[in-house]
Amino acid sequence: MKKHNFSAGPCILPEEVLQKASDAVVNFNNDNLSLIEISHRSKPFVDVIERGRSLVLELLNLNKTEYTALFLHGGASTQFLMVAYNFLNKKAGYLNTGTWSSKAIKEAKLFGELIEVASSKDNSFNSIPKDYTVPTDIDYFHCTSNNTIYGTQMKAFPEVKVPLICDMSSDIFSRELNFSKFDLIYAGAQKNMGPAGTTLVVVKNELLNNITREVPSMLSYKTHIERDSMFNTPSVFSVYVSTLTLEWLHELGGIPFIEKVNTKKADLLYGEIDRNPLFKGNVVTKDRSIMNATFTLNNTDLQEKFNAMWKEADINGINGHRSVGGYRASMYNALPLYSVQALVDVMQELERTA
């Protein structure tokens, strides 16, 4: 039996997706050729990437005439600078909620003036800032919807009069939102959609009118839209597996269905963290992420015993990020409820035997 995989990224993927992907690496479309050796411009692969791009917009309930979905290279880290290179003409506003938004801020400062609209740094990033005002004289407002390291998640987004740009790397396709509020969304595939190697970008087409500087071809959204996400060779395997995962989600019932599943998983784990006197959650309750639950032991003397127990139970990937320590259970879309129950069982057994 496969281990219970709580890894924060690369993430767990559906079993059926892994099976189809492994078959395709050997023989794709029964053409006696491997997926990873065919031309990216061949009809079989063009069909794959176009299917994936179409599914993105369908699942997010976005109009195909107003938005374009792209599969690009470079991870979300490249988007930190690509967003600013394209759209930061004078001044931009950023919400600082953790490591990844801090990195985005660092890159954006290379291209223009930056306003840190609000930050939860003084609270060790254990909450999401509230009651802030987004300026109206900025080129765009950037936020990070979910923070894998600290385990916080934005439950609401501000009403803004400027373009709204969001890094959704770790909770894309996990919950229902009005995605039409956003002018640009980006997400590294490896958190909740597929394997590392491709990055999803969804851009409102009219936002391109805001580009005033000359941008190098590889970093230009216009270039990638004009070339149908094929300006250079895409990451064929990553795009294929991401498309399979999107099809899996679509067949299940899309985002409304998976949000209910994700909520059950989060409720189960947070319920145990709050009930069990041996554990403590790291995040303000109302800002807890349904994707990444972070917690610690109240008595660190039990750490060695707890670590041995969850490893014995075939649980993988719950060590906290190296920068903060503790524990982190990532409950992405493909993680089954019984895996969360397995972790809860270990936590309860530790309580009984401590």
C-alpha positions as a Markdown table, in Angstrom:
| # | Residue | x | y | z |
|---|---|---|---|---|
| 1 | Met | 0.0 | 0.0 | 0.0 |
| 2 | Lys | 1.2 | 3.5 | -0.9 |
| 3 | Lys | 2.4 | 5.7 | 2.0 |
| 4 | His | 0.2 | 8.5 | 3.3 |
| 5 | Asn | 1.8 | 11.4 | 1.5 |
| 6 | Phe | 1.5 | 14.8 | 3.2 |
| 7 | Ser | 4.4 | 16.3 | 1.3 |
| 8 | Ala | 4.1 | 20.1 | 0.7 |
| 9 | Gly | 5.4 | 19.9 | -2.8 |
| 10 | Pro | 6.0 | 18.1 | -5.1 |
| 11 | Cys | 2.6 | 17.0 | -4.0 |
| 12 | Ile | 0.5 | 13.8 | -3.9 |
| 13 | Leu | -1.2 | 12.9 | -7.2 |
| 14 | Pro | -4.2 | 10.7 | -7.9 |
| 15 | Glu | -3.3 | 7.0 | -8.4 |
| 16 | Glu | -5.1 | 6.8 | -11.7 |
| 17 | Val | -3.2 | 9.8 | -13.0 |
| 18 | Leu | 0.1 | 8.2 | -12.0 |
| 19 | Gln | -0.9 | 5.0 | -13.8 |
| 20 | Lys | -1.9 | 6.8 | -17.0 |
| 21 | Ala | 1.2 | 8.9 | -16.9 |
| 22 | Ser | 3.5 | 5.9 | -16.4 |
| 23 | Asp | 1.8 | 4.1 | -19.3 |
| 24 | Ala | 2.3 | 7.2 | -21.5 |
| 25 | Val | 6.0 | 7.4 | -20.8 |
| 26 | Val | 6.3 | 4.0 | -22.4 |
| 27 | Asn | 3.6 | 4.2 | -25.1 |
| 28 | Phe | 1.6 | 7.3 | -25.6 |
| 29 | Asn | -1.7 | 7.1 | -27.5 |
| 30 | Asn | -0.8 | 3.5 | -28.6 |
| 31 | Asp | 1.5 | 5.1 | -31.1 |
| 32 | Asn | 4.5 | 3.0 | -29.9 |
| 33 | Leu | 6.3 | 6.2 | -28.9 |
| 34 | Ser | 6.9 | 7.7 | -25.5 |
| 35 | Leu | 5.2 | 10.9 | -24.5 |
| 36 | Ile | 8.6 | 12.4 | -23.6 |
| 37 | Glu | 10.1 | 11.7 | -27.0 |
| 38 | Ile | 7.4 | 13.0 | -29.4 |
| 39 | Ser | 7.4 | 16.5 | -30.9 |
| 40 | His | 5.7 | 19.1 | -28.7 |
| 41 | Arg | 4.2 | 20.4 | -31.9 |
| 42 | Ser | 2.7 | 17.1 | -33.0 |
| 43 | Lys | -1.0 | 16.9 | -33.0 |
| 44 | Pro | -1.2 | 14.4 | -30.1 |
| 45 | Phe | 0.6 | 16.8 | -27.7 |
| 46 | Val | -1.0 | 19.9 | -29.0 |
| 47 | Asp | -4.3 | 18.3 | -28.2 |
| 48 | Val | -3.1 | 17.7 | -24.7 |
| 49 | Ile | -2.0 | 21.2 | -23.9 |
| 50 | Glu | -5.1 | 22.7 | -25.5 |
| 51 | Arg | -7.2 | 20.4 | -23.5 |
| 52 | Gly | -5.4 | 21.4 | -20.3 |
| 53 | Arg | -5.7 | 25.1 | -21.0 |
| 54 | Ser | -9.4 | 24.7 | -21.7 |
| 55 | Leu | -10.0 | 22.7 | -18.6 |
| 56 | Val | -8.3 | 25.4 | -16.4 |
| 57 | Leu | -10.8 | 28.0 | -17.6 |
| 58 | Glu | -13.8 | 25.7 | -17.3 |
| 59 | Leu | -12.9 | 24.6 | -13.7 |
| 60 | Leu | -12.3 | 28.2 | -12.7 |
| 61 | Asn | -15.6 | 29.3 | -14.4 |
| 62 | Leu | -13.8 | 31.9 | -16.5 |
| 63 | Asn | -14.9 | 33.2 | -19.9 |
| 64 | Lys | -12.6 | 31.9 | -22.6 |
| 65 | Thr | -12.9 | 35.1 | -24.6 |
| 66 | Glu | -11.8 | 37.2 | -21.6 |
| 67 | Tyr | -9.0 | 35.0 | -20.1 |
| 68 | Thr | -6.1 | 33.0 | -21.4 |
| 69 | Ala | -4.5 | 30.0 | -19.6 |
| 70 | Leu | -0.8 | 29.4 | -20.1 |
| 71 | Phe | 1.6 | 26.6 | -19.2 |
| 72 | Leu | 5.0 | 28.3 | -18.7 |
| 73 | His | 8.5 | 27.5 | -17.3 |
| 74 | Gly | 10.3 | 28.7 | -14.2 |
| 75 | Gly | 7.9 | 28.1 | -11.4 |
| 76 | Ala | 6.1 | 30.7 | -9.3 |
| 77 | Ser | 9.6 | 32.2 | -8.6 |
| 78 | Thr | 9.9 | 33.4 | -12.2 |
| 79 | Gln | 6.4 | 34.9 | -12.0 |
| 80 | Phe | 7.6 | 37.1 | -9.1 |
| 81 | Leu | 9.7 | 39.0 | -11.5 |
| 82 | Met | 7.6 | 38.4 | -14.7 |
| 83 | Val | 4.5 | 40.1 | -13.1 |
| 84 | Ala | 6.5 | 43.1 | -12.2 |
| 85 | Tyr | 8.4 | 43.3 | -15.5 |
| 86 | Asn | 5.2 | 43.4 | -17.4 |
| 87 | Phe | 2.9 | 45.5 | -15.2 |
| 88 | Leu | 4.9 | 47.5 | -12.7 |
| 89 | Asn | 5.3 | 50.8 | -14.5 |
| 90 | Lys | 5.5 | 53.2 | -11.5 |
| 91 | Lys | 4.2 | 51.8 | -8.2 |
| 92 | Ala | 2.6 | 48.5 | -7.0 |
| 93 | Gly | 1.1 | 47.3 | -3.8 |
| 94 | Tyr | 1.9 | 44.0 | -2.1 |
| 95 | Leu | 0.4 | 42.1 | 0.9 |
| 96 | Asn | 3.1 | 40.4 | 2.8 |
| 97 | Thr | 1.9 | 37.2 | 4.4 |
| 98 | Gly | 5.0 | 35.0 | 4.5 |
| 99 | Thr | 8.1 | 33.7 | 2.8 |
| 100 | Trp | 6.7 | 33.6 | -0.8 |
| 101 | Ser | 5.1 | 37.0 | -0.8 |
| 102 | Ser | 8.4 | 38.4 | 0.7 |
| 103 | Lys | 10.3 | 36.8 | -2.2 |
| 104 | Ala | 7.8 | 38.3 | -4.7 |
| 105 | Ile | 8.3 | 41.7 | -3.0 |
| 106 | Lys | 12.1 | 41.4 | -3.3 |
| 107 | Glu | 11.9 | 40.7 | -7.1 |
| 108 | Ala | 9.3 | 43.4 | -7.8 |
| 109 | Lys | 11.5 | 46.1 | -6.2 |
| 110 | Leu | 13.9 | 45.8 | -9.1 |
| 111 | Phe | 11.2 | 47.2 | -11.4 |
| 112 | Gly | 9.6 | 50.1 | -9.6 |
| 113 | Glu | 8.4 | 51.6 | -6.4 |
| 114 | Leu | 6.7 | 49.2 | -4.0 |
| 115 | Ile | 4.2 | 49.7 | -1.2 |
| 116 | Glu | 3.8 | 47.0 | 1.4 |
| 117 | Val | 0.1 | 47.5 | 2.0 |
| 118 | Ala | 0.0 | 45.3 | 5.1 |
| 119 | Ser | 2.1 | 42.6 | 6.7 |
| 120 | Ser | 1.7 | 39.9 | 9.4 |
| 121 | Lys | 5.5 | 39.7 | 9.9 |
| 122 | Asp | 5.3 | 41.1 | 13.4 |
| 123 | Asn | 3.0 | 38.2 | 14.3 |
| 124 | Ser | 5.5 | 35.6 | 12.9 |
| 125 | Phe | 3.1 | 35.3 | 9.9 |
| 126 | Asn | 0.6 | 33.3 | 11.9 |
| 127 | Ser | -2.3 | 35.3 | 10.6 |
| 128 | Ile | -3.6 | 37.2 | 7.6 |
| 129 | Pro | -3.7 | 41.1 | 7.8 |
| 130 | Lys | -7.1 | 42.6 | 8.2 |
| 131 | Asp | -8.6 | 46.1 | 7.8 |
| 132 | Tyr | -6.1 | 47.5 | 5.3 |
| 133 | Thr | -6.8 | 49.8 | 2.4 |
| 134 | Val | -5.5 | 49.2 | -1.0 |
| 135 | Pro | -4.4 | 52.4 | -2.7 |
| 136 | Thr | -6.0 | 53.4 | -6.0 |
| 137 | Asp | -2.9 | 55.0 | -7.5 |
| 138 | Ile | -0.9 | 51.8 | -8.0 |
| 139 | Asp | -0.4 | 49.6 | -11.1 |
| 140 | Tyr | -1.7 | 46.5 | -9.4 |
| 141 | Phe | -2.2 | 44.8 | -6.0 |
| 142 | His | -0.5 | 41.4 | -5.4 |
| 143 | Cys | -1.3 | 38.9 | -2.7 |
| 144 | Thr | -0.6 | 35.2 | -1.9 |
| 145 | Ser | -3.8 | 33.2 | -1.3 |
| 146 | Asn | -2.2 | 30.4 | 0.7 |
| 147 | Asn | 1.1 | 30.1 | 2.6 |
| 148 | Thr | 2.5 | 26.7 | 2.7 |
| 149 | Ile | 5.3 | 27.4 | 5.2 |
| 150 | Tyr | 3.2 | 29.1 | 7.9 |
| 151 | Gly | -0.2 | 27.5 | 7.2 |
| 152 | Thr | -2.3 | 30.6 | 6.6 |
| 153 | Gln | -4.9 | 31.1 | 3.9 |
| 154 | Met | -6.8 | 34.2 | 2.8 |
| 155 | Lys | -10.5 | 33.6 | 3.3 |
| 156 | Ala | -11.6 | 36.8 | 1.6 |
| 157 | Phe | -10.0 | 39.1 | -0.9 |
| 158 | Pro | -10.2 | 42.9 | -0.9 |
| 159 | Glu | -12.4 | 44.9 | -3.2 |
| 160 | Val | -9.9 | 46.8 | -5.3 |
| 161 | Lys | -10.0 | 49.4 | -8.1 |
| 162 | Val | -6.7 | 48.3 | -9.6 |
| 163 | Pro | -5.7 | 45.0 | -11.2 |
| 164 | Leu | -5.7 | 42.1 | -8.7 |
| 165 | Ile | -2.9 | 39.6 | -9.0 |
| 166 | Cys | -2.6 | 36.5 | -6.9 |
| 167 | Asp | -0.1 | 33.7 | -6.3 |
| 168 | Met | -2.3 | 30.7 | -5.8 |
| 169 | Ser | 0.4 | 28.1 | -6.0 |
| 170 | Ser | -0.7 | 26.0 | -3.0 |
| 171 | Asp | -4.4 | 26.2 | -3.1 |
| 172 | Ile | -5.4 | 26.5 | -6.8 |
| 173 | Phe | -8.5 | 24.4 | -7.6 |
| 174 | Ser | -9.1 | 23.6 | -4.0 |
| 175 | Arg | -12.0 | 25.9 | -3.1 |
| 176 | Glu | -14.7 | 27.9 | -4.8 |
| 177 | Leu | -13.9 | 31.6 | -5.4 |
| 178 | Asn | -15.1 | 34.2 | -7.7 |
| 179 | Phe | -12.0 | 33.9 | -9.9 |
| 180 | Ser | -13.3 | 36.6 | -12.2 |
| 181 | Lys | -12.2 | 39.1 | -9.5 |
| 182 | Phe | -8.6 | 38.4 | -10.4 |
| 183 | Asp | -6.8 | 39.9 | -13.4 |
| 184 | Leu | -3.9 | 37.4 | -13.2 |
| 185 | Ile | -3.4 | 34.2 | -11.3 |
| 186 | Tyr | -0.3 | 32.1 | -11.2 |
| 187 | Ala | 0.6 | 28.8 | -9.6 |
| 188 | Gly | 3.5 | 26.4 | -9.6 |
| 189 | Ala | 2.0 | 23.0 | -10.7 |
| 190 | Gln | 3.8 | 21.0 | -8.1 |
| 191 | Lys | 1.7 | 22.1 | -5.1 |
| 192 | Asn | -1.8 | 20.9 | -6.1 |
| 193 | Met | -2.0 | 20.2 | -9.8 |
| 194 | Gly | 0.8 | 18.1 | -11.2 |
| 195 | Pro | 4.6 | 17.4 | -11.1 |
| 196 | Ala | 7.2 | 20.1 | -10.9 |
| 197 | Gly | 8.2 | 21.6 | -14.2 |
| 198 | Thr | 5.4 | 23.7 | -15.4 |
| 199 | Thr | 3.7 | 26.8 | -14.1 |
| 200 | Leu | 0.0 | 27.8 | -14.6 |
| 201 | Val | -0.7 | 31.4 | -15.5 |
| 202 | Val | -4.3 | 32.7 | -16.1 |
| 203 | Val | -4.4 | 36.3 | -17.4 |
| 204 | Lys | -7.3 | 38.6 | -18.2 |
| 205 | Asn | -6.6 | 39.6 | -21.8 |
| 206 | Glu | -7.3 | 43.3 | -21.3 |
| 207 | Leu | -4.6 | 43.5 | -18.7 |
| 208 | Leu | -2.0 | 43.3 | -21.5 |
| 209 | Asn | -3.0 | 46.8 | -22.4 |
| 210 | Asn | -1.2 | 47.9 | -19.2 |
| 211 | Ile | 2.2 | 46.8 | -20.5 |
| 212 | Thr | 4.2 | 50.0 | -21.4 |
| 213 | Arg | 7.8 | 48.8 | -21.5 |
| 214 | Glu | 9.6 | 46.5 | -23.9 |
| 215 | Val | 9.8 | 43.1 | -22.3 |
| 216 | Pro | 12.2 | 40.3 | -23.4 |
| 217 | Ser | 10.4 | 37.7 | -25.4 |
| 218 | Met | 10.7 | 34.9 | -22.8 |
| 219 | Leu | 9.3 | 37.0 | -20.0 |
| 220 | Ser | 6.5 | 38.6 | -22.1 |
| 221 | Tyr | 2.9 | 37.4 | -21.5 |
| 222 | Lys | 2.0 | 38.8 | -24.9 |
| 223 | Thr | 4.6 | 36.5 | -26.5 |
| 224 | His | 3.3 | 33.4 | -24.8 |
| 225 | Ile | -0.3 | 34.2 | -25.5 |
| 226 | Glu | 0.4 | 34.9 | -29.2 |
| 227 | Arg | 2.2 | 31.6 | -29.5 |
| 228 | Asp | -0.5 | 29.6 | -27.6 |
| 229 | Ser | 1.9 | 28.7 | -24.8 |
| 230 | Met | 4.3 | 27.2 | -27.3 |
| 231 | Phe | 6.9 | 30.0 | -27.7 |
| 232 | Asn | 9.5 | 27.4 | -26.7 |
| 233 | Thr | 9.4 | 23.7 | -25.9 |
| 234 | Pro | 7.0 | 23.3 | -23.0 |
| 235 | Ser | 7.6 | 20.8 | -20.2 |
| 236 | Val | 5.8 | 18.0 | -22.0 |
| 237 | Phe | 5.5 | 15.5 | -19.1 |
| 238 | Ser | 4.5 | 18.1 | -16.6 |
| 239 | Val | 1.8 | 19.6 | -18.8 |
| 240 | Tyr | 0.5 | 16.1 | -19.6 |
| 241 | Val | 0.2 | 15.0 | -16.0 |
| 242 | Ser | -1.4 | 18.4 | -15.0 |
| 243 | Thr | -3.9 | 17.9 | -17.8 |
| 244 | Leu | -4.7 | 14.4 | -16.5 |
| 245 | Thr | -5.1 | 15.8 | -13.0 |
| 246 | Leu | -7.5 | 18.5 | -14.3 |
| 247 | Glu | -9.5 | 15.8 | -16.0 |
| 248 | Trp | -9.6 | 13.8 | -12.8 |
| 249 | Leu | -10.9 | 16.8 | -10.9 |
| 250 | His | -13.5 | 17.6 | -13.6 |
| 251 | Glu | -14.8 | 14.1 | -13.6 |
| 252 | Leu | -15.2 | 14.1 | -9.8 |
| 253 | Gly | -17.4 | 17.2 | -9.9 |
| 254 | Gly | -14.9 | 20.0 | -10.1 |
| 255 | Ile | -14.1 | 22.6 | -7.5 |
| 256 | Pro | -17.4 | 22.5 | -5.6 |
| 257 | Phe | -17.0 | 18.8 | -5.0 |
| 258 | Ile | -13.3 | 18.9 | -4.0 |
| 259 | Glu | -13.9 | 21.8 | -1.6 |
| 260 | Lys | -16.3 | 19.7 | 0.4 |
| 261 | Val | -13.7 | 16.9 | 0.6 |
| 262 | Asn | -10.9 | 19.3 | 1.6 |
| 263 | Thr | -13.0 | 20.8 | 4.3 |
| 264 | Lys | -13.7 | 17.4 | 5.8 |
| 265 | Lys | -10.0 | 16.6 | 5.9 |
| 266 | Ala | -9.1 | 20.0 | 7.4 |
| 267 | Asp | -11.9 | 19.7 | 10.0 |
| 268 | Leu | -10.7 | 16.3 | 11.0 |
| 269 | Leu | -7.1 | 17.2 | 11.6 |
| 270 | Tyr | -7.7 | 20.6 | 13.2 |
| 271 | Gly | -10.3 | 19.1 | 15.4 |
| 272 | Glu | -7.7 | 16.7 | 16.7 |
| 273 | Ile | -5.0 | 19.4 | 17.1 |
| 274 | Asp | -7.4 | 21.5 | 19.2 |
| 275 | Arg | -8.7 | 18.5 | 21.2 |
| 276 | Asn | -5.4 | 16.8 | 21.9 |
| 277 | Pro | -3.5 | 18.4 | 24.8 |
| 278 | Leu | -0.2 | 17.3 | 23.4 |
| 279 | Phe | -0.5 | 19.5 | 20.3 |
| 280 | Lys | -0.9 | 23.1 | 19.4 |
| 281 | Gly | -1.8 | 24.8 | 16.2 |
| 282 | Asn | 0.4 | 27.5 | 14.9 |
| 283 | Val | -2.1 | 29.7 | 13.2 |
| 284 | Val | -4.9 | 32.0 | 14.3 |
| 285 | Thr | -8.0 | 29.8 | 13.9 |
| 286 | Lys | -9.9 | 31.9 | 11.4 |
| 287 | Asp | -6.9 | 32.1 | 9.1 |
| 288 | Arg | -6.0 | 28.4 | 9.1 |
| 289 | Ser | -5.3 | 26.9 | 5.7 |
| 290 | Ile | -7.3 | 23.9 | 4.5 |
| 291 | Met | -4.3 | 22.9 | 2.5 |
| 292 | Asn | -1.4 | 23.1 | 5.0 |
| 293 | Ala | -2.0 | 22.5 | 8.7 |
| 294 | Thr | 1.0 | 23.5 | 10.8 |
| 295 | Phe | 1.3 | 22.5 | 14.4 |
| 296 | Thr | 3.8 | 21.7 | 17.2 |
| 297 | Leu | 4.2 | 19.4 | 20.2 |
| 298 | Asn | 3.7 | 21.1 | 23.5 |
| 299 | Asn | 6.4 | 18.9 | 25.0 |
| 300 | Thr | 9.4 | 18.5 | 22.7 |
| 301 | Asp | 10.6 | 15.6 | 24.7 |
| 302 | Leu | 7.9 | 13.6 | 22.9 |
| 303 | Gln | 9.3 | 14.5 | 19.5 |
| 304 | Glu | 11.4 | 11.4 | 19.0 |
| 305 | Lys | 8.6 | 9.1 | 20.0 |
| 306 | Phe | 6.1 | 10.9 | 17.8 |
| 307 | Asn | 8.4 | 10.9 | 14.8 |
| 308 | Ala | 9.0 | 7.1 | 15.1 |
| 309 | Met | 5.2 | 6.5 | 15.4 |
| 310 | Trp | 4.1 | 8.4 | 12.3 |
| 311 | Lys | 6.9 | 6.8 | 10.3 |
| 312 | Glu | 5.9 | 3.4 | 11.5 |
| 313 | Ala | 2.4 | 4.2 | 10.3 |
| 314 | Asp | 3.7 | 4.8 | 6.8 |
| 315 | Ile | 3.1 | 8.6 | 7.0 |
| 316 | Asn | 5.4 | 10.8 | 4.8 |
| 317 | Gly | 6.2 | 14.4 | 4.6 |
| 318 | Ile | 4.8 | 16.0 | 7.8 |
| 319 | Asn | 8.0 | 17.7 | 9.0 |
| 320 | Gly | 7.6 | 21.4 | 9.1 |
| 321 | His | 9.5 | 23.7 | 6.8 |
| 322 | Arg | 13.2 | 23.9 | 7.7 |
| 323 | Ser | 12.8 | 27.6 | 8.5 |
| 324 | Val | 10.1 | 27.2 | 11.1 |
| 325 | Gly | 10.3 | 23.6 | 12.4 |
| 326 | Gly | 7.4 | 21.7 | 14.0 |
| 327 | Tyr | 5.0 | 19.8 | 11.8 |
| 328 | Arg | 3.1 | 20.5 | 8.6 |
| 329 | Ala | 0.4 | 18.2 | 7.0 |
| 330 | Ser | -0.3 | 19.2 | 3.5 |
| 331 | Met | -3.8 | 18.0 | 2.5 |
| 332 | Tyr | -3.9 | 18.7 | -1.2 |
| 333 | Asn | -6.8 | 17.6 | -3.5 |
| 334 | Ala | -5.6 | 14.0 | -4.1 |
| 335 | Leu | -4.9 | 13.2 | -0.4 |
| 336 | Pro | -7.6 | 10.8 | 0.7 |
| 337 | Leu | -9.6 | 11.3 | 3.9 |
| 338 | Tyr | -8.3 | 8.0 | 5.3 |
| 339 | Ser | -4.7 | 9.4 | 5.2 |
| 340 | Val | -5.8 | 12.2 | 7.5 |
| 341 | Gln | -7.4 | 9.6 | 9.8 |
| 342 | Ala | -4.2 | 7.7 | 9.9 |
| 343 | Leu | -2.4 | 10.7 | 11.2 |
| 344 | Val | -5.1 | 11.5 | 13.7 |
| 345 | Asp | -4.9 | 7.9 | 14.9 |
| 346 | Val | -1.2 | 8.3 | 15.6 |
| 347 | Met | -1.8 | 11.5 | 17.4 |
| 348 | Gln | -4.4 | 9.8 | 19.6 |
| 349 | Glu | -2.1 | 6.9 | 20.2 |
| 350 | Leu | 0.7 | 9.2 | 21.4 |
| 351 | Glu | -1.8 | 10.8 | 23.8 |
| 352 | Arg | -2.7 | 7.3 | 25.2 |
| 353 | Thr | 0.9 | 6.2 | 25.6 |
| 354 | Ala | 2.7 | 9.5 | 26.6 |
